[in-house]
C-alpha cells in the first residue's frame, strides 16, 4: 500500500504520469525554484518567530502582523503550540508514527494550537503565493481529520490558509462529526492512485504546468 499526503494526491490529480515518474519510479526529481526557495525561507522565519520569539528578519518584517496573530494566540493560557508537527494515520483511521510501516496519510501543519480543555484546535498554513484566488481548503480538511485522530479531546478544528504575501486569509472550520465524511473523501482519492498502480496506467494530463515538469521523457515535455 502506498502512503499519501495532500501534496502527493494533488500531484496525481494534476498529472498521473508525472506522479508515477517522480514519486514511484523516482526517475526524475522536481527541482527547487525561486518561488519554492522563498516559501521555505518564509516558513522558517515564521517558525522561529512563533516558536522561539525570534524577530522576523528585515526581508520579511512586513509579515509581522500575521506572525503576531499566531504568536499571540499561542501565548494564551491552556494553549499547546506545535510547529511543523508531523502527524500520520493508518488505513483504518488510527493515529500512527510518521514513518510507521502501515502509514496511510501524512500531514504537517505549519502551526497547530491545541486547547484540550475547550476541545478546540487551530491549524495554520502559511502561503507565499501572490494570490488567494484558487485557495484550496481541502488541505485544511485533511489536517483536521489528523488532528481529530491524534487529539481525542478536540471537537472543533479552526483552520486558516494565511496568504502572507497576497494579504489575505482563507478560513475553514471542521467538527469531529465531519471526520468520517472527510476520511471517506480522501480514501476515494487514495483509491484512485491505488487503481492506477494496480493497472499500471499513468496517463499524462497536459496543462500549463507542463513547462515546470521535470519529466523530459513525456511527449508533452516542452521542446
C-alpha positions in Angstrom: 0.0 0.0 0.0 1.2 3.5 -0.9 1.4 6.3 1.6 -0.2 9.5 0.7 -0.3 13.2 1.6 -2.2 16.3 0.4 0.6 17.2 -1.9 1.0 13.7 -3.4 -2.7 13.4 -4.1 -2.7 16.8 -5.8 0.4 15.7 -7.8 -1.5 12.6 -9.0 -4.6 14.6 -9.8 -2.6 17.2 -11.7 -0.8 14.5 -13.8 -0.7 10.8 -13.2 2.4 10.4 -15.4 4.4 13.0 -13.5 3.3 11.4 -10.2 4.5 8.0 -11.4 7.8 9.1 -12.8 8.7 11.4 -9.9 7.2 9.7 -6.8 7.0 6.0 -7.8 9.9 5.3 -10.2 12.0 8.3 -9.0 13.4 8.7 -12.4 13.1 12.5 -12.2 13.2 15.0 -9.3 11.3 18.2 -9.0 13.9 20.9 -8.6 13.6 23.9 -6.4 12.5 27.2 -7.9 12.9 30.8 -6.8 9.3 30.5 -5.5 9.8 27.3 -3.5 13.0 28.6 -2.0 11.3 31.8 -1.0 8.5 29.8 0.5 10.9 27.7 2.6 12.6 30.8 3.8 9.4 32.5 4.9 8.2 29.3 6.6 11.4 29.0 8.5 11.2 32.7 9.6 7.6 32.2 10.8 8.5 29.1 12.8 11.3 30.9 14.5 9.1 33.9 15.3 6.2 31.9 16.6 8.0 29.1 18.4 11.1 30.9 19.7 10.0 34.6 19.6 12.9 35.4 17.2 12.1 38.6 15.3 11.4 38.2 11.7 14.5 39.1 9.5 14.2 42.5 7.8 13.4 40.9 4.5 10.2 39.5 6.0 9.4 42.1 8.6 6.3 43.2 6.7 4.7 39.8 7.6 4.9 40.6 11.3 1.1 41.3 11.7 0.4 37.7 10.5 3.1 36.2 12.7 1.9 38.2 15.7 -1.6 36.8 15.4 -0.3 33.3 15.6 2.2 34.0 18.3 -0.4 35.9 20.5 -2.9 33.0 20.1 -0.2 30.5 21.1 0.7 32.6 24.2 -2.8 32.3 25.7 -3.3 30.1 28.8 -4.0 26.5 28.1 -2.7 26.5 24.5 -0.2 23.9 23.4 1.8 25.0 20.4 3.2 22.6 17.8 5.2 23.9 14.8 5.7 21.7 11.8 4.1 18.9 13.8 4.2 15.6 12.0 1.0 13.6 12.1 0.0 10.4 10.3 -2.8 7.9 10.2 -3.3 4.3 9.1 -5.9 3.0 6.6 -8.2 2.2 9.5 -8.0 5.8 10.5 -5.9 5.3 13.6 -3.0 7.7 14.6 0.4 6.3 14.0 4.1 7.4 13.8 5.0 9.5 10.8 7.2 6.8 9.3 5.3 3.7 10.5 5.2 0.8 8.2 1.5 0.9 7.9 1.2 4.7 7.4 -1.6 5.7 5.0 -1.7 9.5 5.1 0.7 12.1 6.4 0.3 15.8 7.1 2.4 18.6 8.7 0.6 21.8 9.7 2.8 24.9 9.8 1.4 25.8 13.2 -1.0 23.8 15.4 -2.5 25.3 18.5 -4.4 22.9 20.8 -6.7 23.8 23.7 -7.6 20.4 25.1 -9.8 21.9 27.9 -12.1 23.6 25.4 -11.8 20.9 22.8 -10.7 23.3 20.1 -7.6 23.3 17.8 -6.3 25.8 15.3 -4.4 24.8 12.2 -2.4 27.4 10.3 -0.8 27.0 6.9 1.4 29.9 5.6 1.1 30.6 1.9 3.6 32.7 -0.1 1.6 32.7 -3.4 0.8 36.1 -4.9 -3.0 35.4 -5.0 -5.5 33.5 -2.8 -7.9 33.2 -5.7 -7.5 29.4 -6.0 -7.2 28.7 -2.3 -7.7 25.0 -1.6 -9.1 24.4 1.9 -9.1 20.6 1.3 -5.6 20.7 2.7 -7.1 22.0 6.0 -9.8 19.4 5.8 -7.2 16.5 5.7 -5.2 18.1 8.5 -8.3 18.5 10.6 -9.0 14.8 10.3 -5.5 14.0 11.5 -5.9 16.4 14.4 -9.1 14.6 15.4 -7.2 11.3 15.3 -4.3 12.4 17.3 -6.1 14.6 19.8 -9.3 12.8 21.0 -10.2 15.8 23.2 -10.6 18.1 20.2 -14.1 18.5 18.8 -13.6 21.5 16.6 -10.7 22.4 14.3 -10.5 26.0 13.1 -8.2 26.1 10.0 -6.8 29.0 8.1 -4.7 29.4 5.0 -2.7 32.5 5.7 -1.7 34.2 2.4 1.0 36.5 3.8 2.2 37.8 0.5 -1.2 38.3 -1.0 -2.5 39.9 2.2 -5.4 37.5 2.7 -6.6 34.7 4.9 -9.0 31.9 4.0 -10.6 30.1 6.9 -12.3 26.7 7.1 -13.7 25.1 10.2 -14.5 21.4 10.8 -16.2 19.4 13.5 -15.5 15.9 14.7 -18.9 14.8 13.3 -17.5 15.5 9.8 -14.4 13.3 10.3 -15.9 10.2 8.8 -17.0 12.1 5.7 -13.6 13.7 5.3 -11.8 10.4 5.6 -14.2 8.8 3.1 -13.4 11.6 0.6 -9.6 11.1 1.0 -10.0 7.4 0.9 -11.5 7.8 -2.6 -8.6 9.9 -3.7 -6.1 7.3 -2.4 -8.1 4.6 -4.2 -7.7 6.4 -7.5 -3.9 6.2 -7.0 -4.0 2.6 -5.9 -6.1 1.7 -9.0 -3.6 3.4 -11.3 -0.8 1.3 -9.6 -2.7 -1.9 -9.9 -3.5 -1.4 -13.6 -0.2 0.3 -14.3 -2.0 3.1 -16.1 -0.4 6.6 -15.7 -1.8 8.8 -18.4 -0.3 12.3 -18.8 -2.5 15.2 -18.3 -1.3 18.2 -20.3 -1.7 21.6 -18.7 0.0 25.0 -18.4 2.1 23.4 -15.7 3.9 21.2 -18.2 6.6 23.8 -18.6 7.6 23.3 -14.9 7.6 19.5 -15.2 11.0 17.6 -14.9 9.7 14.5 -16.8 11.6 15.1 -20.1 10.5 11.7 -21.5 6.9 12.8 -21.6 5.5 13.6 -25.0 4.1 16.8 -23.6 7.5 18.0 -22.3 8.2 21.5 -23.7 10.6 21.3 -26.6 
